Amino acid sequence: MGCGASKEQNTGAMSVAGVERLNMRRSTLAGGEIDCLMELEVVGGEEVPDMDIGGGADPFVVVTFGRHVYRTTTCKRSKNPNWEQLVYFFVTDLEKGFKLFLELYDEDKASKNDHISSADISITTLISSGESPIVLQLKTPDGKDGGKLFLKAKAHRKEDIERLYWSYVFEMFDSNRDGTLDKDELAVVLKVVGSHAANHLDKFFSALDKDGNMKVDATEFCNFMSSEEHVSTLPADMRSSSVMRDIVEQIQLTCKASDRALPEDLLEAKDENTVWVVALFLFQSGVGVFGDKMSKNPVQKLILSESHSMTAHGAAGIADKKHTEDKEGRNSGTTIFYQDRRTGRMEKEAIPAYVKLGMSVMYGAKPELAAGMLKRFTKQQSAKYDSPSSTADIQGFIDFHNISTDECLLELNEYKTFNEFFYRKLRQDARPIASADEGSAGVVVCPADARTLVFNSFEEAQTLWVKGRAFTVGNLVKNSSVLESLGEKPHVCVSRLAPQDYHRFHAVCAGKIISMTPIEGEYYTVNPVAVRSSVDVFTENARVVVEVETPCIGTMVYVAVGATLVGSINFTVKEGDTVAAGQDFGYFAFGGSTVITLFKKDSLAFDRDLVNNTMKPTETLTRMGESLATVKQS
C-alpha cells in the first residue's frame, strides 16, 4: 500500500426495480472522439533530493494532462517515496499528440511548497508501453538530476471496456450468484436494455447457450452483448454503441447509498460515450468486476470541470493564491491562461508591467483620458526601443519570457536595437508550413505564433469572447468595397500575439493583395481581460485592413491591430503582390498585438481542436504555418 489511504470497495449487487430513466443531456466529452481510457499508476520515486533542513523531503507528484491536473498524497520524510496511486483519464483523438507532465514537489506547511524536479512523456509512449514499468529521470529547474519516478500505464480500448462493462452487467443481474444467467434473468437484461431480442427470447437464448445447459455463462453473455449481432437488435437511437442506459440509474442508486456524487461527465455524456464514462466511474469506485483496481488509491483530482483550467504550480499550491484556486484557473485580473496546442498543457501567461499598467489605466480612468495616456506612452516607448542603447534590454526580455533563441536567424549580438530582436526573423526550418491531406480541397494555415480563437460569425465571437458592443464586421474594416467582396456573416479568426511571441505575421494561403487600408485609432491593450471588457478594443485601436483574393477560398481579409506599445505595423508586401502560403506578410514593432483574419461564409471549416477550445472559451497557442482550417469542397 502506498502513502494514500485505502478506499472501501462496494461489490454488492444492485436492484433494477423502481428506477426512473435519467434525462441524459447530449454534449461532447473533452472535445473529441474517445480513443482510450488511460490508466496511469504513479508507483514511486527514488533518490529525491534533500529539501528540508537536516535533509529529506516530503514529496508529492502533480500530474498534468491537457486541462486536467491531479495530485498524489504526500509521503512524509522520504527519499524513496512509494505512492502506488492510480490516475484515470480519457484520451481523445485530438489529444494523442499531447504530453503528460509530472512534477515533483516538497510539501512545506510553514511556507509555499517547493518545486523539486519534473519530467514529461508523450501520450503515444504511454499508450504503447503495454503495462511495462516506466522509469523517468527527473530534472531540477537548473538541469541537474532530480530523482527518478516510476510509472505503469495501460490503455483500455473500447472493445476491452465494453467487455468489462458487460461483465459488470452480468454480475449485477446474476441474482443468485451462481455465475450464470437463466432465461428469466436474461429476459430482464434484454428488456432493460430495450433490445428487440426480448421479443424473440427463445431464439436468442438458444444462440447464447452454446453448450446447451440452459444457462448462459459470463463469457457467452459478454461475447453476445459486445457483438454486432446484439447492436443490430437495439433501437435506432442506441445503435451507436452497446449502451445500456439503465446501468447509469443503478450507479446513481449506488452513489446515493454510499454518499458518493455521480460525476457530471456521466450525466452529460453522448450516447456513444456512456460505456466509456460508466467504466471510468466504476474503475474509480471499485464496483463489481472493477474492484480489484482499488487495491491502489486513486489520485486526488483537482480539476473537476473541463470549463476551468489550472497550471501545475497552482495545483501544487505555490502560485499566487489570488489567482489560482479561488478563480479555478479562469482569466481574471491580470492572470491569463491558455492551452499549448503541441503539448496540451495549460499555461499561465507572464504579464509584463507595461501591460498591467495599460489595463489599470483602462479600468481606472475615463476612456478618453486612458486613450490619450496610452497613445503618448506607446510613442515614447517606440522611440526608446529603436535606439541602439535599447539592446541592453534584450537579455532581460528573453529571461522574463523564457524565450528560446535557438530559432533566431541571427546571433543576439547582431541585433542593433531591441525592436530588431522583437520582430526578428526565424530560421527557414523553424516553422514548417502545413500541407493539405490527401483528398482535401486545401488547407489554410495559422498566420502567426499566437493565442488563437475561431468563430463562425461575429455574433458568435460576441457571445463567447469579444464583449465590446461595436465589434461588427463593418466597424472593423470600415470599407464598403471590402465588405461587399467579403459577403455577409464571415468566419472570424483572432490571433493574439503576446510580447514573447515571434512577431511577424504570414499569408494563410496563396493569393493576390487587392488593397491595404490604414485606419487611425487608439492603443488599448489587446489581452483577453481587456477584450472581454466594455471597451471596443478591436474597432477603436489603430489597424490596417488588407484585402486578399485567393484561388481556394475567394476573398479574405487581414486586419493587423496595434496595441499598447506597438510602435508601428509594418508590411513586407504591397498592393498587387502575389503571395504564397506561409510567406512573410508583415511585422509589429514592440508590444502585444493581434491579427484578425476574416473568411467568406462556408469557405472553410476551422480545425476541431481550435473550435472546441474556443467554445470553452480558452485560447490555443498555435504556431505560424500550423493548420488553421480546411477548405470546403466547392
TATABEL-V736039 format. One record per residue. BURIAL is I if it has 9 or more other C-alpha atoms within 8 Angstrom, else O. Layout:
BEGIN
BURIAL
BURIAL
END
This chain:
BEGIN
O
I
I
I
O
I
O
O
I
I
I
O
O
O
O
O
O
O
O
O
O
O
O
O
O
O
O
I
I
O
I
I
O
I
I
I
I
I
I
I
I
I
I
I
I
I
I
I
I
O
I
O
O
O
O
I
I
I
I
I
I
I
I
I
I
I
I
I
I
I
I
I
I
I
I
O
O
I
I
I
I
I
I
I
I
I
I
I
O
I
I
I
I
I
I
I
I
I
I
I
I
I
I
I
I
I
I
I
O
O
O
I
I
I
O
I
I
I
I
O
I
I
I
O
O
I
I
O
I
I
O
O
I
O
O
I
I
I
I
I
O
O
O
O
O
I
I
I
I
I
I
I
I
I
I
I
I
I
O
O
I
I
I
I
I
I
I
I
I
I
I
I
I
I
O
O
O
O
O
I
I
I
I
O
I
I
I
O
I
I
I
I
I
I
I
I
I
I
O
O
I
O
O
I
I
I
O
I
I
O
O
O
O
O
I
I
I
I
O
I
I
I
I
I
I
I
O
O
O
I
I
O
I
I
I
O
O
I
I
O
I
I
I
I
I
I
O
I
I
I
I
I
O
I
I
I
O
O
O
O
O
I
O
O
O
I
I
I
I
I
I
I
I
I
I
I
I
I
I
I
I
I
I
I
I
I
I
I
I
I
I
O
O
I
O
I
I
I
I
O
I
I
I
O
O
I
O
I
I
I
I
I
O
I
I
I
I
I
I
O
I
O
I
I
I
O
I
I
I
I
I
I
O
O
I
I
I
I
I
I
I
O
I
I
I
I
I
I
O
O
O
O
O
O
I
I
O
I
I
O
I
I
O
O
O
O
O
O
O
I
I
I
O
I
I
O
I
I
I
O
I
I
I
O
I
I
I
I
O
I
I
O
O
I
O
O
O
I
O
O
O
O
O
O
O
O
O
I
O
O
O
O
O
O
I
O
I
I
I
I
I
I
I
I
O
O
O
O
O
O
O
O
I
I
O
I
O
O
O
I
I
I
I
I
I
I
I
I
I
I
I
I
I
I
I
I
I
I
O
I
I
I
O
I
I
I
I
I
O
O
I
O
O
I
I
I
I
O
O
O
O
I
I
O
O
I
I
O
I
I
I
I
I
I
I
I
I
I
I
O
O
I
I
I
I
I
I
I
I
I
I
I
I
I
I
I
O
O
O
O
O
I
I
I
I
I
I
O
I
I
I
I
I
O
O
I
I
I
I
O
I
I
I
I
I
I
I
I
I
I
O
O
I
I
I
I
I
I
I
I
I
I
I
I
I
I
I
O
I
O
O
O
O
O
O
O
O
O
I
I
I
I
O
I
I
I
I
I
I
I
I
I
I
I
I
I
I
I
I
I
I
O
I
I
I
I
I
I
I
I
I
I
I
I
O
O
I
I
I
I
I
I
I
I
I
I
I
I
I
I
I
I
O
O
END
